[in-house]
Amino acid sequence: MNIASETAEGEHAAGDEPPKPPPGRVARKFSKLARGFWKGATKRRAWLLVGGVLAFVVANLLAALGVNRWNRFFFDAIEHKEVGSVFVGVGIIVALALASAAASVGLVHMRMRLALRWRQWITARLIERWLAERRFYQLNIIGGEGSNPEYRIADDVRLATEPLVDFLVGVTNAVLAAAAFIGILWAVGGSLRVTAFGSDFVIPGYMVLAAVVYSTITSLGMYFIGRPLVVAVEAKNAGEARLRYELTRVRDSAENIALIGGDEDERARLGETFGDLAGRWIKVIVQQARMTWIFNGSTVLSPVVPLLLGAPKYLAGEIGLGELMQIATAFAQVQIALNWLADNAIRLAEWLASAQRVVELSDVLDDLDATIGRYGSSTTVVLGDSPDDSLCICDLSLTQQNGKLMIEDADVVIAPGEKVLVKGESGTGKSTLIRAMAGLWPWGSGQILRPKGATFAFMPQRPYLPLGTLRHALLYPAEDEGQPDEALAEALRRCGLAHLVPRLHEEDQWEGILSGGEKQRLAFARLLVSPPDIIIMDESTAALDEESQARMLDFLRTDLAPAMVLCVAHRPGLEEYFDRELKLVRLEEAGPAKAQHRRLPRFRNLLKRLRGNAPANVAVPAPVVASAPAREPVATSEEGAGAKPRERAGA
């Protein structure tokens, strides 16, 4: 089976990354994905938040206009030495400061709430699609742009919504501020009369023209110098994700790395990865440093330029000191508004990189829906209801995701209570068959017809233990319906986990605390607590010793006798627990596997086991089939501690 184990960040080295789509296409696709927040059930809340944001943006603008008008009043009072007006001005500015602070606080609340609710909507939608129809598993198989979805949902959705809300609020504020303060510059600044070559020239609204020219010069400078910043930021983000992936990989494989002594190799690899990341960061730093030349220079010159341009009119007595200061503050506000886009170039670059990763995940989910979803291709494995109580596999062919055939034309019927052992060489598709039975593997053709309403239990080699109490892990994935603790404790004892009974209500990291064998025994305890109709096992006893394995498999004949079982296993000596063997065999080298059936002689196996328990002086013929270790039959839940073991079902 070809399962992608590398994320997109781990697959692409520096300089070997796929071409990025144009920013306009990313913006359109993200808009298509995210605009549903303003429709449907969430539209009322969405538009209320937008209205609140706009209201507080206008309130902030009114406060800024009030401060601008105050400059004229206050400095006129100073120029005319009106002490009373100066004190009035102090009172006014305090009131304006409180009003501005209140408007800013309200804007922060509305802006952050809008970003949070929008992120919540997108996250819920992506999680719903990711978990629907086992897409979370299929994404691990196809890899590529859909890999690492947890980071895309947790981090990139946040980085694609919060900056965008800030951007839209900033643009709205910039447009309104530019319009308002350009009006002030036009009205207060008036026109400038210039005499040149013996003629008089009048430049109407010269302060507005100066503000636009000055802003254009600084914005063009920021654009041309900072244009490579977007690419540099995207490369830096990819490098950060790659380092995070490799660190996570080391953490997940810590035991194997420690056992084989791979510390130095991992250290060298991580050092190389961080060296590449540092190189990408240097490019970002260089671009930001270049932009700082213009940004800091503009910061110094911006308040001086209007004073220099207004000084001739002030010295000529055409305007007063208050009007000059009002012009200066209006000019500064216009500069902030017109330069807003250039000043936020790096945030736009960050947003674009995160939005692209969210769009990639959505596109991959769309592709899965189009190819194997409800409205996708007809050449996929069809899961349906069986006409009777049997499990039917009809003309089943399984392929890899790239189309390579693994299993061809398999036909199997499993009757209620029948136990089938699946064997075959590595790579013949045994585990893939199990995944197809679970509805995880859609690539192929044919039908898998399961009894209608039947309950399933899938037992992988590494059972999953959720966060929470041991009781929750034992009942998972079923709901806790108040099952008595004694029943759960009895299941643990029978599966060799009596030492865990006192910790039944203890909450801990059970995934890391329990050994592989304990996890597999816990999986069997789940079956005893909630017996299913169909059990699908994939190397579910591989971590157990032979005696523990025998005790667990004995449950298939006692408590779980009514259940039909399909078990993939490599170990010899398991035949006595099963009625039939399904062997996947390649008839041609590198060709697809065919299913071959063989009825297992369970009576002969039982007789062999009974002879294996005979006294030492009794001759025992050589066994025909490899035997399991001698052991006593396991008592069922109905039997007391001193009761005689019941005979095995099916003997």
DOMI-965226 format. One line per field, with one value per residue (C-alpha): residue in three letters; x, y, z; residue number from 1. Coordinates in nm, 3 decimals. Example, Ala and Ser with C-alpha at 12.3 -4.5 7.8 and 13.67 -1.06 7.14 Angstrom:
BEGIN
code	(ALA_SER)
east	(1.230_1.367)
north	(-0.450_-0.106)
up	(0.780_0.714)
pos	(1_2)
END
This chain:
BEGIN
code	(MET_ASN_ILE_ALA_SER_GLU_THR_ALA_GLU_GLY_GLU_HIS_ALA_ALA_GLY_ASP_GLU_PRO_PRO_LYS_PRO_PRO_PRO_GLY_ARG_VAL_ALA_ARG_LYS_PHE_SER_LYS_LEU_ALA_ARG_GLY_PHE_TRP_LYS_GLY_ALA_THR_LYS_ARG_ARG_ALA_TRP_LEU_LEU_VAL_GLY_GLY_VAL_LEU_ALA_PHE_VAL_VAL_ALA_ASN_LEU_LEU_ALA_ALA_LEU_GLY_VAL_ASN_ARG_TRP_ASN_ARG_PHE_PHE_PHE_ASP_ALA_ILE_GLU_HIS_LYS_GLU_VAL_GLY_SER_VAL_PHE_VAL_GLY_VAL_GLY_ILE_ILE_VAL_ALA_LEU_ALA_LEU_ALA_SER_ALA_ALA_ALA_SER_VAL_GLY_LEU_VAL_HIS_MET_ARG_MET_ARG_LEU_ALA_LEU_ARG_TRP_ARG_GLN_TRP_ILE_THR_ALA_ARG_LEU_ILE_GLU_ARG_TRP_LEU_ALA_GLU_ARG_ARG_PHE_TYR_GLN_LEU_ASN_ILE_ILE_GLY_GLY_GLU_GLY_SER_ASN_PRO_GLU_TYR_ARG_ILE_ALA_ASP_ASP_VAL_ARG_LEU_ALA_THR_GLU_PRO_LEU_VAL_ASP_PHE_LEU_VAL_GLY_VAL_THR_ASN_ALA_VAL_LEU_ALA_ALA_ALA_ALA_PHE_ILE_GLY_ILE_LEU_TRP_ALA_VAL_GLY_GLY_SER_LEU_ARG_VAL_THR_ALA_PHE_GLY_SER_ASP_PHE_VAL_ILE_PRO_GLY_TYR_MET_VAL_LEU_ALA_ALA_VAL_VAL_TYR_SER_THR_ILE_THR_SER_LEU_GLY_MET_TYR_PHE_ILE_GLY_ARG_PRO_LEU_VAL_VAL_ALA_VAL_GLU_ALA_LYS_ASN_ALA_GLY_GLU_ALA_ARG_LEU_ARG_TYR_GLU_LEU_THR_ARG_VAL_ARG_ASP_SER_ALA_GLU_ASN_ILE_ALA_LEU_ILE_GLY_GLY_ASP_GLU_ASP_GLU_ARG_ALA_ARG_LEU_GLY_GLU_THR_PHE_GLY_ASP_LEU_ALA_GLY_ARG_TRP_ILE_LYS_VAL_ILE_VAL_GLN_GLN_ALA_ARG_MET_THR_TRP_ILE_PHE_ASN_GLY_SER_THR_VAL_LEU_SER_PRO_VAL_VAL_PRO_LEU_LEU_LEU_GLY_ALA_PRO_LYS_TYR_LEU_ALA_GLY_GLU_ILE_GLY_LEU_GLY_GLU_LEU_MET_GLN_ILE_ALA_THR_ALA_PHE_ALA_GLN_VAL_GLN_ILE_ALA_LEU_ASN_TRP_LEU_ALA_ASP_ASN_ALA_ILE_ARG_LEU_ALA_GLU_TRP_LEU_ALA_SER_ALA_GLN_ARG_VAL_VAL_GLU_LEU_SER_ASP_VAL_LEU_ASP_ASP_LEU_ASP_ALA_THR_ILE_GLY_ARG_TYR_GLY_SER_SER_THR_THR_VAL_VAL_LEU_GLY_ASP_SER_PRO_ASP_ASP_SER_LEU_CYS_ILE_CYS_ASP_LEU_SER_LEU_THR_GLN_GLN_ASN_GLY_LYS_LEU_MET_ILE_GLU_ASP_ALA_ASP_VAL_VAL_ILE_ALA_PRO_GLY_GLU_LYS_VAL_LEU_VAL_LYS_GLY_GLU_SER_GLY_THR_GLY_LYS_SER_THR_LEU_ILE_ARG_ALA_MET_ALA_GLY_LEU_TRP_PRO_TRP_GLY_SER_GLY_GLN_ILE_LEU_ARG_PRO_LYS_GLY_ALA_THR_PHE_ALA_PHE_MET_PRO_GLN_ARG_PRO_TYR_LEU_PRO_LEU_GLY_THR_LEU_ARG_HIS_ALA_LEU_LEU_TYR_PRO_ALA_GLU_ASP_GLU_GLY_GLN_PRO_ASP_GLU_ALA_LEU_ALA_GLU_ALA_LEU_ARG_ARG_CYS_GLY_LEU_ALA_HIS_LEU_VAL_PRO_ARG_LEU_HIS_GLU_GLU_ASP_GLN_TRP_GLU_GLY_ILE_LEU_SER_GLY_GLY_GLU_LYS_GLN_ARG_LEU_ALA_PHE_ALA_ARG_LEU_LEU_VAL_SER_PRO_PRO_ASP_ILE_ILE_ILE_MET_ASP_GLU_SER_THR_ALA_ALA_LEU_ASP_GLU_GLU_SER_GLN_ALA_ARG_MET_LEU_ASP_PHE_LEU_ARG_THR_ASP_LEU_ALA_PRO_ALA_MET_VAL_LEU_CYS_VAL_ALA_HIS_ARG_PRO_GLY_LEU_GLU_GLU_TYR_PHE_ASP_ARG_GLU_LEU_LYS_LEU_VAL_ARG_LEU_GLU_GLU_ALA_GLY_PRO_ALA_LYS_ALA_GLN_HIS_ARG_ARG_LEU_PRO_ARG_PHE_ARG_ASN_LEU_LEU_LYS_ARG_LEU_ARG_GLY_ASN_ALA_PRO_ALA_ASN_VAL_ALA_VAL_PRO_ALA_PRO_VAL_VAL_ALA_SER_ALA_PRO_ALA_ARG_GLU_PRO_VAL_ALA_THR_SER_GLU_GLU_GLY_ALA_GLY_ALA_LYS_PRO_ARG_GLU_ARG_ALA_GLY_ALA)
east	(0.000_0.132_0.053_0.204_0.395_0.551_0.369_0.390_0.638_0.857_0.839_0.961_1.313_1.426_1.417_1.204_0.865_0.571_0.475_0.239_-0.094_-0.145_-0.258_-0.581_-0.680_-0.603_-0.814_-1.108_-1.100_-1.071_-1.362_-1.572_-1.484_-1.536_-1.825_-2.084_-2.046_-2.262_-2.531_-2.748_-2.784_-2.494_-2.581_-2.764_-2.471_-2.223_-2.397_-2.453_-2.079_-2.001_-2.242_-2.077_-1.732_-1.845_-2.014_-1.699_-1.480_-1.698_-1.682_-1.301_-1.299_-1.524_-1.290_-0.992_-1.177_-1.251_-0.880_-0.794_-1.040_-0.908_-0.556_-0.684_-0.876_-0.592_-0.306_-0.515_-0.570_-0.196_-0.118_-0.363_-0.257_-0.615_-0.561_-0.927_-0.950_-0.635_-0.798_-1.114_-0.896_-0.744_-1.090_-1.195_-0.890_-0.952_-1.310_-1.190_-0.931_-1.199_-1.429_-1.145_-1.048_-1.409_-1.446_-1.116_-1.220_-1.550_-1.373_-1.133_-1.429_-1.622_-1.319_-1.188_-1.534_-1.592_-1.256_-1.329_-1.679_-1.562_-1.276_-1.517_-1.745_-1.462_-1.301_-1.629_-1.689_-1.341_-1.354_-1.694_-1.562_-1.234_-1.412_-1.693_-1.678_-1.334_-1.166_-0.918_-0.780_-0.785_-0.587_-0.307_-0.299_-0.291_-0.060_0.053_-0.123_-0.382_-0.131_-0.085_-0.453_-0.440_-0.199_-0.397_-0.719_-0.572_-0.311_-0.369_-0.742_-0.662_-0.387_-0.618_-0.909_-0.763_-0.531_-0.802_-1.049_-0.778_-0.706_-1.069_-1.114_-0.791_-0.892_-1.234_-1.078_-0.814_-1.071_-1.296_-1.003_-0.851_-1.181_-1.242_-0.895_-0.844_-1.154_-0.991_-0.668_-0.865_-1.076_-0.816_-0.505_-0.672_-0.476_-0.117_-0.024_0.313_0.490_0.719_0.849_0.660_0.326_0.114_-0.003_-0.269_-0.254_-0.592_-0.586_-0.207_-0.190_-0.405_-0.183_0.128_-0.016_-0.103_0.237_0.424_0.219_0.264_0.642_0.664_0.415_0.595_0.923_0.776_0.624_0.935_1.171_0.935_0.786_1.002_0.883_0.568_0.769_1.023_0.750_0.584_0.919_0.984_0.644_0.705_1.042_0.884_0.623_0.891_1.096_0.783_0.700_1.047_1.052_0.712_0.840_1.136_0.901_0.667_0.957_1.159_1.181_1.294_1.553_1.687_1.706_1.902_2.118_2.002_2.044_2.335_2.173_1.852_2.051_2.235_1.914_1.738_2.042_2.035_1.662_1.703_1.999_1.772_1.506_1.761_1.854_1.489_1.460_1.765_1.585_1.284_1.510_1.690_1.360_1.221_1.543_1.518_1.161_1.266_1.472_1.155_0.930_1.149_1.243_0.877_0.799_1.046_0.950_0.572_0.501_0.763_0.650_0.311_0.477_0.728_0.455_0.229_0.500_0.489_0.116_0.158_0.444_0.238_-0.045_-0.287_-0.341_-0.301_-0.101_-0.410_-0.487_-0.123_-0.132_-0.470_-0.321_-0.021_-0.233_-0.468_-0.167_-0.033_-0.370_-0.386_-0.037_-0.134_-0.446_-0.278_0.028_-0.171_-0.144_0.233_0.282_0.094_0.262_0.419_0.086_-0.073_0.206_0.147_-0.225_-0.173_0.051_-0.199_-0.502_-0.332_-0.277_-0.643_-0.753_-0.525_-0.692_-1.036_-0.937_-0.810_-1.135_-1.325_-1.117_-1.193_-1.564_-1.547_-1.359_-1.477_-1.759_-2.132_-2.130_-1.792_-1.676_-1.873_-1.549_-1.516_-1.584_-1.954_-2.066_-2.421_-2.663_-2.653_-2.975_-2.935_-2.728_-2.408_-2.115_-2.067_-1.766_-1.866_-1.622_-1.401_-1.091_-0.874_-0.622_-0.370_-0.452_-0.240_-0.448_-0.215_-0.418_-0.359_-0.649_-0.848_-1.200_-1.234_-1.560_-1.618_-1.930_-1.899_-2.193_-2.306_-2.072_-1.809_-1.445_-1.218_-0.840_-0.681_-0.321_-0.080_0.264_0.350_0.215_-0.068_-0.330_-0.445_-0.464_-0.610_-0.891_-0.961_-0.968_-1.208_-1.436_-1.434_-1.517_-1.173_-1.043_-1.268_-1.020_-1.124_-1.448_-1.697_-1.929_-1.898_-2.245_-2.277_-2.575_-2.815_-2.799_-2.499_-2.256_-1.886_-1.569_-1.243_-0.930_-0.609_-0.262_-0.229_-0.564_-0.658_-0.706_-0.885_-0.809_-1.000_-1.054_-0.973_-1.348_-1.396_-1.115_-1.274_-1.618_-1.489_-1.638_-1.971_-2.152_-2.125_-2.476_-2.405_-2.260_-2.178_-1.815_-1.814_-1.887_-1.600_-1.370_-1.458_-1.373_-1.036_-0.960_-1.047_-0.817_-0.522_-0.558_-0.660_-0.389_-0.580_-0.912_-0.833_-0.756_-1.085_-1.195_-0.848_-0.784_-0.440_-0.245_-0.332_-0.196_0.153_0.117_-0.002_0.228_0.142_0.026_-0.188_-0.356_-0.439_-0.583_-0.786_-0.926_-1.048_-1.197_-1.399_-1.543_-1.649_-1.817_-1.999_-2.006_-2.043_-2.198_-1.889_-1.525_-1.254_-0.903_-0.573_-0.273_-0.461_-0.259_0.085_0.210_0.094_0.289_0.150_-0.024_-0.195_-0.287_-0.448_-0.650_-0.777_-0.863_-1.050_-1.313_-1.398_-1.541_-1.710_-1.839_-1.797_-1.911_-2.217_-1.999_-1.853_-1.478_-1.238_-0.882_-0.553_-0.254_0.096_0.162_0.150_-0.073_-0.384_-0.581_-0.750_-0.947_-1.093_-1.328_-1.178_-0.862_-0.864_-0.522_-0.419_-0.176_0.005_-0.015_0.228_0.524_0.429_0.074_-0.252_-0.340_-0.615_-0.822_-0.793_-1.018_-0.936_-1.162_-0.968_-0.989_-1.097_-1.183_-0.833_-0.679_-0.883_-0.783_-0.418_-0.450_-0.607_-0.319_-0.078_-0.215_-0.171_0.063_0.432_0.437_0.169_0.298_0.163_0.180_0.359_0.113_0.011_-0.040_0.165_0.001_-0.062_0.091_-0.089_-0.326_-0.646_-0.973_-1.081_-1.393_-1.674_-1.840_-2.123_-1.881_-1.764_-1.406_-1.440_-1.663_-1.546_-1.446_-1.711_-1.635_-1.521_-1.785_-1.754_-1.551)
north	(0.000_0.339_0.572_0.918_0.968_1.299_1.627_1.882_2.071_1.767_1.668_1.984_2.097_2.452_2.540_2.234_2.370_2.365_2.693_2.910_3.022_3.394_3.597_3.693_3.330_3.254_3.552_3.445_3.087_3.190_3.429_3.149_2.926_3.186_3.404_3.152_3.302_3.591_3.353_3.087_3.041_3.269_3.566_3.763_3.747_3.816_4.130_4.257_4.226_4.401_4.679_4.712_4.734_5.005_5.202_5.209_5.288_5.594_5.680_5.664_5.885_6.141_6.145_6.201_6.486_6.634_6.620_6.786_7.066_7.098_7.165_7.473_7.597_7.533_7.681_7.985_8.038_8.012_8.249_8.507_8.437_8.357_8.182_8.096_7.932_7.733_7.582_7.511_7.337_7.117_7.008_6.940_6.724_6.514_6.453_6.372_6.132_5.946_5.935_5.811_5.545_5.427_5.407_5.216_4.970_4.910_4.860_4.607_4.412_4.410_4.344_4.053_3.904_3.919_3.749_3.482_3.399_3.393_3.163_2.947_2.910_2.823_2.584_2.403_2.370_2.233_1.992_1.868_1.803_1.657_1.406_1.326_0.991_0.912_1.192_1.241_0.896_0.931_1.256_1.060_0.831_1.089_1.331_1.626_1.959_1.808_1.682_1.823_1.929_1.981_2.274_2.418_2.407_2.520_2.776_2.878_2.942_3.179_3.352_3.376_3.537_3.764_3.962_3.980_4.134_4.379_4.450_4.521_4.739_4.920_4.977_5.107_5.340_5.454_5.536_5.727_5.907_5.999_6.143_6.340_6.482_6.557_6.773_6.955_7.005_7.145_7.379_7.501_7.486_7.673_7.755_7.862_8.154_8.110_8.370_8.236_8.378_8.702_8.526_8.429_8.070_7.954_7.593_7.507_7.261_7.249_7.071_6.789_6.764_6.763_6.489_6.270_6.321_6.255_5.941_5.815_5.851_5.663_5.392_5.325_5.306_5.058_4.855_4.819_4.762_4.532_4.344_4.033_4.028_3.829_3.545_3.559_3.537_3.240_3.059_3.138_3.001_2.681_2.644_2.697_2.430_2.189_2.236_2.187_1.869_1.722_1.805_1.638_1.338_1.301_1.325_1.060_0.826_0.904_0.544_0.401_0.677_0.623_0.245_0.252_0.546_0.785_1.095_1.240_1.181_1.351_1.638_1.687_1.674_1.923_2.148_2.137_2.212_2.506_2.630_2.638_2.816_3.070_3.142_3.208_3.434_3.632_3.709_3.838_4.045_4.199_4.298_4.441_4.636_4.787_4.889_5.046_5.305_5.449_5.385_5.558_5.838_5.900_5.895_6.178_6.387_6.340_6.594_6.840_6.858_7.025_7.278_7.367_7.393_7.601_7.825_8.078_8.136_8.161_8.408_8.607_8.623_8.431_8.160_8.151_7.916_7.711_7.659_7.563_7.297_7.173_7.137_6.950_6.697_6.651_6.596_6.330_6.153_6.154_6.003_5.728_5.652_5.658_5.463_5.203_4.940_4.978_4.982_4.652_4.469_4.208_4.129_4.089_3.850_3.649_3.639_3.526_3.236_3.112_3.165_2.961_2.668_2.677_2.688_2.393_2.183_2.279_2.200_1.853_1.781_1.900_1.666_1.373_1.456_1.476_1.149_0.917_1.107_1.066_1.239_1.107_0.826_0.504_0.300_0.296_0.033_0.033_-0.030_-0.159_-0.372_-0.748_-0.927_-1.157_-1.173_-1.263_-1.040_-1.051_-0.937_-0.937_-0.896_-0.677_-0.525_-0.287_-0.046_0.193_0.562_0.584_0.311_0.010_-0.308_-0.485_-0.733_-0.860_-1.005_-1.131_-1.307_-1.398_-1.479_-1.487_-1.639_-1.517_-1.650_-1.761_-1.685_-1.618_-1.585_-1.370_-1.448_-1.356_-1.222_-0.863_-0.622_-0.844_-0.607_-0.775_-0.453_-0.272_-0.527_-0.456_-0.082_-0.134_-0.332_-0.034_0.207_0.371_0.256_0.363_0.307_0.010_-0.153_-0.414_-0.438_-0.499_-0.586_-0.576_-0.693_-0.406_-0.259_-0.471_-0.325_-0.328_-0.335_-0.262_-0.366_-0.224_-0.327_-0.007_0.061_0.424_0.548_0.881_1.147_1.112_0.845_0.478_0.412_0.641_0.463_0.125_0.229_0.423_0.487_0.398_0.644_0.607_0.489_0.420_0.073_-0.063_-0.038_-0.403_-0.516_-0.305_-0.426_-0.788_-0.732_-0.585_-0.879_-1.138_-0.966_-0.963_-0.598_-0.642_-0.394_-0.119_-0.174_0.074_0.338_0.301_0.659_0.808_1.058_1.026_1.003_0.636_0.638_0.687_0.500_0.160_-0.074_-0.211_-0.541_-0.367_-0.159_-0.472_-0.644_-0.330_-0.358_-0.710_-0.582_-0.336_-0.631_-0.802_-0.484_-0.414_-0.730_-0.635_-0.829_-0.811_-0.794_-0.685_-0.752_-0.635_-0.785_-0.711_-0.964_-0.889_-0.730_-1.017_-1.319_-1.655_-1.730_-1.389_-1.421_-1.759_-1.618_-1.332_-1.544_-1.790_-1.519_-1.567_-1.909_-1.809_-1.458_-1.355_-1.679_-1.517_-1.255_-1.302_-1.233_-1.133_-1.140_-1.046_-1.210_-1.336_-1.557_-1.935_-2.151_-1.934_-2.168_-2.348_-2.034_-1.991_-2.182_-2.080_-1.931_-1.667_-1.643_-1.362_-1.502_-1.337_-1.566_-1.344_-1.150_-0.786_-0.871_-0.836_-1.081_-1.343_-1.478_-1.853_-2.025_-2.317_-2.475_-2.516_-2.852_-2.713_-3.055_-3.185_-2.874_-2.917_-3.284_-3.185_-2.931_-3.189_-3.427_-3.145_-3.137_-3.514_-3.661_-3.676_-4.062_-4.065_-4.065_-3.784_-3.809_-3.533_-3.254_-3.184_-2.813_-2.589_-2.586_-2.309_-2.339_-2.564_-2.376_-2.412_-2.299_-1.952_-1.928_-1.715_-1.433_-1.663_-1.908_-1.854_-1.871_-2.236_-2.345_-2.592_-2.444_-2.477_-2.668_-2.461_-2.362_-2.523_-2.826)
up	(0.000_-0.096_0.192_0.190_0.510_0.421_0.441_0.166_0.377_0.414_0.050_-0.113_-0.056_-0.108_-0.473_-0.551_-0.450_-0.690_-0.860_-0.660_-0.807_-0.876_-0.572_-0.748_-0.793_-0.427_-0.317_-0.535_-0.414_-0.050_-0.096_-0.243_0.052_0.327_0.212_0.326_0.674_0.554_0.429_0.585_0.959_1.056_0.836_1.108_1.348_1.066_0.945_1.300_1.364_1.036_1.128_1.468_1.308_1.065_1.343_1.553_1.249_1.189_1.559_1.548_1.240_1.409_1.709_1.477_1.303_1.643_1.737_1.406_1.468_1.825_1.691_1.513_1.821_2.066_1.865_1.772_2.146_2.208_1.921_2.058_2.421_2.527_2.860_2.910_2.569_2.644_2.955_2.758_2.501_2.772_2.881_2.523_2.446_2.757_2.643_2.291_2.433_2.628_2.326_2.102_2.357_2.389_2.011_1.984_2.257_2.081_1.750_1.904_2.046_1.719_1.500_1.709_1.755_1.380_1.315_1.579_1.454_1.093_1.185_1.385_1.081_0.839_1.090_1.153_0.780_0.712_1.007_0.893_0.543_0.674_0.899_0.652_0.473_0.622_0.426_0.713_0.638_0.261_0.283_0.453_0.152_-0.126_0.060_-0.151_-0.103_0.129_0.384_0.730_0.754_1.132_1.094_0.806_1.010_1.342_1.231_0.872_0.909_1.195_0.996_0.695_0.882_1.150_0.918_0.653_0.897_1.005_0.640_0.552_0.861_0.774_0.413_0.517_0.772_0.520_0.251_0.491_0.654_0.319_0.197_0.518_0.562_0.194_0.228_0.521_0.325_0.032_0.243_0.492_0.276_-0.006_-0.322_-0.373_-0.595_-0.766_-0.977_-1.247_-1.576_-1.514_-1.478_-1.181_-1.148_-0.905_-0.783_-0.630_-0.341_-0.352_-0.016_-0.152_-0.458_-0.238_-0.015_-0.314_-0.480_-0.155_-0.084_-0.441_-0.417_-0.086_-0.193_-0.523_-0.336_-0.089_-0.373_-0.588_-0.298_-0.110_-0.407_-0.346_0.016_-0.065_-0.221_0.064_0.329_0.155_0.137_0.503_0.608_0.412_0.584_0.927_0.851_0.733_1.052_1.263_1.073_1.117_1.489_1.529_1.336_1.573_1.873_1.733_1.649_1.963_2.085_1.751_1.704_2.056_2.015_1.689_1.798_1.530_1.746_1.552_1.216_1.329_1.481_1.153_0.953_1.180_1.168_0.789_0.787_1.021_0.815_0.512_0.720_0.840_0.478_0.398_0.702_0.587_0.261_0.456_0.682_0.383_0.219_0.542_0.601_0.254_0.317_0.648_0.456_0.307_0.605_0.862_0.624_0.554_0.927_0.984_0.680_0.692_0.973_0.837_0.474_0.543_0.774_0.502_0.240_0.466_0.606_0.315_0.364_0.741_0.711_0.461_0.713_0.492_0.755_1.130_1.350_1.429_1.060_0.993_1.267_1.143_0.794_0.937_1.127_0.827_0.599_0.837_0.844_0.463_0.450_0.692_0.486_0.144_0.261_0.453_0.180_0.147_0.525_0.558_0.270_0.497_0.664_0.323_0.229_0.548_0.476_0.118_0.225_0.486_0.261_-0.009_0.230_0.337_-0.028_-0.108_0.162_0.037_-0.323_-0.226_-0.041_-0.349_-0.566_-0.335_-0.348_-0.728_-0.776_-0.498_-0.334_-0.363_-0.701_-0.810_-1.036_-1.061_-1.060_-0.683_-0.422_-0.339_0.018_0.041_0.240_0.213_0.110_0.414_0.730_0.545_0.459_0.081_-0.122_-0.488_-0.780_-0.563_-0.721_-0.520_-0.668_-0.530_-0.548_-0.865_-1.032_-0.984_-0.929_-0.594_-0.558_-0.854_-0.870_-0.513_-0.420_-0.056_0.149_0.529_0.717_1.060_1.328_1.076_1.151_0.849_0.863_0.589_0.496_0.222_0.146_0.231_-0.027_-0.151_-0.010_0.312_0.515_0.215_0.205_0.572_0.503_0.214_0.447_0.683_0.402_0.422_0.084_-0.207_-0.491_-0.699_-0.809_-0.698_-0.399_-0.027_0.105_0.483_0.693_0.739_1.087_1.188_1.438_1.351_1.555_1.374_1.558_1.410_1.521_1.724_1.894_1.940_2.295_2.329_2.586_2.911_3.173_3.132_3.146_2.847_2.661_2.736_2.612_2.310_2.058_2.217_2.441_2.817_2.903_3.266_3.228_3.575_3.677_3.782_3.425_3.295_3.570_3.490_3.123_3.221_3.454_3.193_2.946_3.186_3.284_3.650_3.753_3.571_3.751_4.036_3.773_3.585_3.661_3.641_3.362_3.205_2.879_2.825_2.471_2.609_2.939_2.814_2.627_2.285_2.434_2.696_2.427_2.227_2.535_2.606_2.252_2.332_2.658_2.449_2.257_2.581_2.705_2.378_2.161_1.792_1.506_1.286_1.398_1.155_1.288_1.139_1.321_1.642_1.846_1.701_2.026_2.249_2.363_2.253_2.582_2.594_2.227_2.295_2.585_2.370_2.067_2.289_2.329_1.959_2.053_2.375_2.435_2.070_1.908_1.736_1.567_1.221_1.217_0.940_1.070_0.901_1.072_0.992_1.294_1.245_1.459_1.446_1.222_1.513_1.598_1.249_1.022_0.691_0.547_0.273_0.118_-0.116_-0.373_-0.662_-0.964_-1.152_-1.021_-0.952_-1.057_-0.861_-0.586_-0.619_-0.331_-0.259_-0.004_0.227_0.489_0.815_1.004_1.339_1.486_1.406_1.559_1.876_1.899_1.855_2.138_2.368_2.293_2.360_2.719_2.767_3.036_2.954_2.927_2.657_2.302_2.091_1.711_1.526_1.449_1.096_1.160_1.389_1.729_1.975_2.326_2.571_2.799_2.995_2.841_2.952_3.165_3.032_3.221_3.330_3.497_3.850_3.962_4.054_3.768_3.508_3.174_2.909_2.591_2.300_2.049_1.713_1.833)
pos	(1_2_3_4_5_6_7_8_9_10_11_12_13_14_15_16_17_18_19_20_21_22_23_24_25_26_27_28_29_30_31_32_33_34_35_36_37_38_39_40_41_42_43_44_45_46_47_48_49_50_51_52_53_54_55_56_57_58_59_60_61_62_63_64_65_66_67_68_69_70_71_72_73_74_75_76_77_78_79_80_81_82_83_84_85_86_87_88_89_90_91_92_93_94_95_96_97_98_99_100_101_102_103_104_105_106_107_108_109_110_111_112_113_114_115_116_117_118_119_120_121_122_123_124_125_126_127_128_129_130_131_132_133_134_135_136_137_138_139_140_141_142_143_144_145_146_147_148_149_150_151_152_153_154_155_156_157_158_159_160_161_162_163_164_165_166_167_168_169_170_171_172_173_174_175_176_177_178_179_180_181_182_183_184_185_186_187_188_189_190_191_192_193_194_195_196_197_198_199_200_201_202_203_204_205_206_207_208_209_210_211_212_213_214_215_216_217_218_219_220_221_222_223_224_225_226_227_228_229_230_231_232_233_234_235_236_237_238_239_240_241_242_243_244_245_246_247_248_249_250_251_252_253_254_255_256_257_258_259_260_261_262_263_264_265_266_267_268_269_270_271_272_273_274_275_276_277_278_279_280_281_282_283_284_285_286_287_288_289_290_291_292_293_294_295_296_297_298_299_300_301_302_303_304_305_306_307_308_309_310_311_312_313_314_315_316_317_318_319_320_321_322_323_324_325_326_327_328_329_330_331_332_333_334_335_336_337_338_339_340_341_342_343_344_345_346_347_348_349_350_351_352_353_354_355_356_357_358_359_360_361_362_363_364_365_366_367_368_369_370_371_372_373_374_375_376_377_378_379_380_381_382_383_384_385_386_387_388_389_390_391_392_393_394_395_396_397_398_399_400_401_402_403_404_405_406_407_408_409_410_411_412_413_414_415_416_417_418_419_420_421_422_423_424_425_426_427_428_429_430_431_432_433_434_435_436_437_438_439_440_441_442_443_444_445_446_447_448_449_450_451_452_453_454_455_456_457_458_459_460_461_462_463_464_465_466_467_468_469_470_471_472_473_474_475_476_477_478_479_480_481_482_483_484_485_486_487_488_489_490_491_492_493_494_495_496_497_498_499_500_501_502_503_504_505_506_507_508_509_510_511_512_513_514_515_516_517_518_519_520_521_522_523_524_525_526_527_528_529_530_531_532_533_534_535_536_537_538_539_540_541_542_543_544_545_546_547_548_549_550_551_552_553_554_555_556_557_558_559_560_561_562_563_564_565_566_567_568_569_570_571_572_573_574_575_576_577_578_579_580_581_582_583_584_585_586_587_588_589_590_591_592_593_594_595_596_597_598_599_600_601_602_603_604_605_606_607_608_609_610_611_612_613_614_615_616_617_618_619_620_621_622_623_624_625_626_627_628_629_630_631_632_633_634_635_636_637_638_639_640_641_642_643_644_645_646_647_648_649_650_651)
END
